[in-house]
Amino acid sequence: MILDRYFARRFLLNLSVVAGVFSALILLIDMIEQLRRFEGIDISFGQVVTLSLLNLPAGINEILPLIMILSTVALFVALARSSELVVTRATGRSGIRALAAPVLVALLIGALAVSTLNPIVAATSNRYQELAETYRGNVPSTVSLSGDGLWLRQGSAGGQAVIHATGYLSQPLRLLNVSILSFGRDDRPVRRIIAESAELNRSDWVLRKAKVWPLTPGLNPETSSAEHDTLRIPTTLTEERVRDSIGKPSSISIYDMPAMIRQMGQAGFSTTRQEVWLQSELARPLFLAAMVLIGAAFTMRHARLGGIGASVLTAVLLGFGLYFVRNFAQVLGENGQLPVPLAAWAPPVAALLLSLGLLLHAEDG
């Protein structure tokens, strides 16, 4: 147990150092990106730092497998150079047994990433979108789904509008059975619109077969109503923003995702992307444990044998390859070309078995 605690403490120390270095790099790069993105807009340096800090959890969450494999490589290269692994084997403990503590730490970090970091990423990503819209001078827009359809809120200097649709087509972006309620600056309703469909065309909603009721005090809405074959309404929403808000799972906490999937299914929307993402998040601890085993498989050899640089490079490249395979499997799952459980769980399990095979070959020949 003492030796396991020692290895776990060394691994956590390396993990903290690597995570700190990558956090500083991500923060610096993102600050430069924010300055470029908000060029020409009156925004202070403090606001830029705030936006970058809000993006930081998402960046760390994305590169967590890379942090894990680099921490493992740093740990076992240091142990090999100090001959601590030789002493460990001399006591009768195999190299694979020495990996128990780092693997357990990786599993715990993966569980924390799913249970704690994931909701933080969802909250900070949504807050970033709100602040970015505010700094650009726009009223923050929101997109949400419920059992009775899709709801959008868009804003401009002239007021806000709430849009409801019972159906949604992604290619091209089109809302079906649309109802729009527009509000003025004083938050009073000014008109109501129903339309057969609404298609997002650059900076306008193009409504088909629309009917407009003015809600001005003193007017009869029905007698003052007007019908239009085509009607354009300005919007601050973009096609990418609407599509990402509807189908981007990272903006939703893992605790809210099951309810979101049920609501999307009741509203008639495809939930494959959300189901793949949910299962992939649940499989994340296994994938992080596999990264630890892969990093160890190439760096547990004695330093006197040489080739440490090539071994480190091979471990990192293999880790990148497995990360690419995992993402590729998720894409296939989202497109319906692989079953959801296979797309989410096969890459982590395969990576785990591959790394165990490499370790057994390295330890026992």
N, C-alpha and C positions, 0 to 999 in steps of 0.2 A: 504493500500500500504506500509506503514511504516513497519508493521509486516511482510509482504511478503518479503520486502527487507532484513529484519533482518534474516529471515529463509534462504533466498537465500545466504546471506553472510556467515552465519554459515556453511551451506552445502558446499559452495565452499572452505572454510577454511579446513574443514574436508577432503574434496576431495584432496586438495593440500597436506595435511600431509600424507594421506594414499598413494597417488601416489608417493610422494617423498620416502617414506620408501620402497615401492615395487621397485621403480627404482634403489635404492641403492642395494637391494638384487639381482635383476636381473643382474645388472652390475657386482657385485662381483662373482656371480655364473658363469656368462658367461666368465669372465676373467679366472677363474679356468678351464673352459671347453676349452678355446682357448689355454691355456698353455698345456693342455693334448693333444689337437688335433695337435698342431705344435711341439710336443716333438721331439727332434732330428734335428730340423730345426733352423738355425741361425736367430732368430727373436727377436727384442728388446722389452722391456716392453712397450714403447710408441706405437709400432705397435699393441701389444696385446690390449692395451687400445682403440686404434682406431677401431679395429675390434669389440670390445665389445660395443662401443658407436654406431657403425653402426647397431648392432643387437638390441639395446635398444628400438627404436620405434616399431619394430615388437613385442617385448615382451610386451610392454605396451598396444599395440593394441589388443593383444590376451587376456590379463587378465582384460581389461577394465570393463566387467560386474562384476567381483569380486571386483574391486576397488569401483565400484558404490554401490554395496550392503553393503560393509563394511563401506563406508562413511555414508550411510544412517543409519546404525545401530549405529555408533558412535554419529551421530547427535541426534537421538531421545532418545537414552539412556541418553545422557547428559541433554536433555530437560526434560526428565522424572524425573531424579534425582534432578534437580533444581526446579521442580514443575512449570516450565514455561508452560508446556502443560495444567496443571490444570488452570493456570491463563488465558490462551488463550481460553479454553472452558468456563471459567466463564464470559468472555466478550461476549459470544454468538456465537463465531466462532467454528464450528465443527472441529474435528480432520482431517476429509477428506479435508475440506477447507484449513487447515494449510499445506496440502501437495502440494498445487498448485505451490508454488514457487520452492521447490525441484524438482518436476516433470518437470517444465518448464526448469530449469537448466539442467536436465538430457537430455531433448530433444535437447537443444542447444548444449550440449557437444557431443551428438550423431551425430548431423548435422556437427559439426566441425571435428569429427572423420572421417566421410565419405568424407567430402570435402577437408580437409587439412591433417589429419594424414595419410589417405590412400595413397595419392601420395608420402608423405615423406617415408612411409614404403617401397613402391615400389622402390624408388630411392636408399634408404640406403641398401636394400636387394641386389639389383643389384651391387652396389658399393662394398659391402662386398664380393660377389662372385669374382669380378675382383681382389680385393686386395688379397684374399685368394689364388687364382691361381698364382698371381705374387710372393707372398711370398714363395710359394712352388717351384718357379723357372720355372713355366709353362707360356706359352703365354695364356692370357685369351681367353677362348672359348665362342662363342656366339651362340644362337639358336633363330631364328625368323621365323615368318610365314607371308606370303603375299598371294595375290590372285592367284599367279601362283605356289604355293607349299611351301615346307619347305626349309629353308636355314640354314646351319650350318657353323661356322668358327672354326677350330681347329688349334692349334699351337704347335710347339716343338722347340728344339734347332736348328733343320735343316731347319726350315721355317714354312710356314703356308699353309693351304688348305681350299678352299671354296667348300662346298658340297651342291648340290641342288637335291631335290627329289620331285616328283609330288604326291607321296602317302606315307602313313605311317601306319604300323601295330604295335600295342603296345605289343601283346603277341604272340611270342617273339618280341622284338624290331627289326623291319625291315623297311628299306626304299625302296621304289619302284621307278623304272625309274631314276636311280642315275646318276648324272654328277659331276665329281670332277676335280677341277683345282688346281694344286699344284704350290706353289711359293717357290723360294729359299731364302737364307738369304738376297740377294740384292733386294728382292721383284719382281724379274722377274719370269714369268711363266716357269716352267720346264717340265710339262707334263699335259695331259688332259686324263681323264678316263671316259668312260660311261659304265654302267652296268645295268643288268636287275633288280638286287636287291642288297642291302647291309645289312648284319646282324651284329649287335654289339656283339662280342664274347670276353669278358674280355677286353684286351687292343688292340684289332684289329677290323677293319672292314673286314668282309668276303664278298667279292664281287662275285656274280655269273654271268657268261657269260659276262665278262668284256673285253673291248678293250682299249688299251693304246696307246696314241700318244705322243712321245717325242717332246718337243718344244725347243730342243737345236739348237742354231744358226748354220746354215750350213747343217742341216739335213732336208730331206723331211719327214714331219710328217707321211704322208700316207704310203710311202714305208717302213718306219722304224717302223710302228705300229705293235702291237702284240696282239693276242687274247688269253684269258685265261678262262678256265671253272671255275676256282676258283682262286681268288687273295686276298691276305691279305695285308692290309695297317694299320700300327700302328696308334693309336689315343690316345689322352689324355682324351677324353670324356668317361663318364661312362653312363651306361643304366639309372641309377637313375637321373643323371644330365640332360640327354636329355629328359626323360619323364617328369621331373618336370618343365623344361624350357618350354616345349610345353604346358603342362596342368596345371601349377601352377599359379593360377590367382593372388596371392598376389604379384607377381613380376611385375604386370602391373597396372598402375594407373587406377582408376575408370573412369577417363575422356577418357582414351584410350581404355577401355574395349569394348564399343559398336562397334568401328571400328575393333577391334581384332576379335570379334565374327563374324562380316561380312566377314572378310578375311578368317577365318578358315572355315566358311561355303562354301565360294567360292572355297577353296582348297579341299573340300571334307572331312574335319575333323569334328568329333563330337564336338559340342559346349555346350553340356548339363552342363558340369562342370562349364564352365565360366558363363553361364546364371544363374545357381543356386547361384554362388558366387556373381554376380552382384545384384540380387534381395535380397540376404541376407544382403549385405552391405546397400542397400537402406532401409531395414527394421530394421537396427540396432538402430536408435533412439527410436523406439517403445520398443525394447527389453531392452534398458537401463532404460527407464521410468518404465517398469515392474519390474526391479530389485529394483528401489527406492520404489515402492509400496509394494513389498514383504518384504523388509527390515523394512518398517514402520509398516506393519500389525502386526508384532510380537514384536515390541519394543515401541509402543506408550502407552502401559499400564503404570500405575503409579508404581514407583519403590517400594513403600511400599507393593504392592501386592506380591512381591518376584518373584522368577523364572526367573530373567533377563537372567541368564546364559543359561538356557534351551531354552529361547525364541530366544536368539542370535544364538545359535547353530542350532535351527530349521530353522531360516531364512537363514542362510548360506548354510545349507544342501539342502534346497528347491531351493535356487538359483543355486547351483551346479547341482541339478537334472534337472532343466529347461535348463541349459546350455548344459548338456549332451543330452537332448531330442532335442534341437535345432541342435546340431552337427549331431546327428543320423538322423534327418530328412534331413539334407543337404546331407549326404551320400546316403540315399535312393533316393533323387532327382538326384544326380550325376549318380547313377546306373540306372536311368530310371524307378524306381519302384514307384515314386511319381511324379505328375506333378510339373513343376518348380515353379509356383506361390504358390502351396500348401506347398512344401518343404521349401520355403523361408519365407512365411508370416504367415503360420499357427502357428508355435511355439511362435513368439512374440505376436500375437493376443491372443492366448490361455493363455500365461503367464500374459498378461495385464488383461484379464477377470478374471482369477483365483485370482490375487492379489486384484482386485476391490471387488470380492466376499468376500475374507477374511476380507478386511477392513470394508465392510458394515456389516458383521457379528459381527466384534469386536466393531464397533461403535454403531450399532443399535440393536444388538442381533438378 
